[in-house]
Amino acid sequence: MLVDREEISHGLAEGLRYNEPLRLGRGSSVMSRDVARHGGRGDYRVAATDVAAGAARERPKLFAVERSPRLRAVVCAQLRDDWSPASIAGRARPTSPG
């Protein structure tokens, strides 16, 4: 939430570490991930972070095969070769990280 992000930003400006108690009631790992995801300690900006987080929450999201033409081609070829969808999904993650 925007209020939480403002609190994180104030804590960063004061030089607090993630494990020092802020008034959020959140774990330090939650805060460090949010900061890392949105520019790090030096570039964390509340407004830009809130906009980016809102965009990431939008639904419906495109499936991975809709976002990647390369992945779509691989999946279609495997389906034509009579692979099961479960076999394709089980093999895709280890061989194609990201």
PyMOL commands that set and color helices and strands:
alter all, ss='L'
color gray80, all
select helices_A, chain A and resi 2-13+28-37+40-43+46-57+64-67+69-80+85-95
alter helices_A, ss='H'
color red, helices_A
deselect
rebuild
show_as cartoon
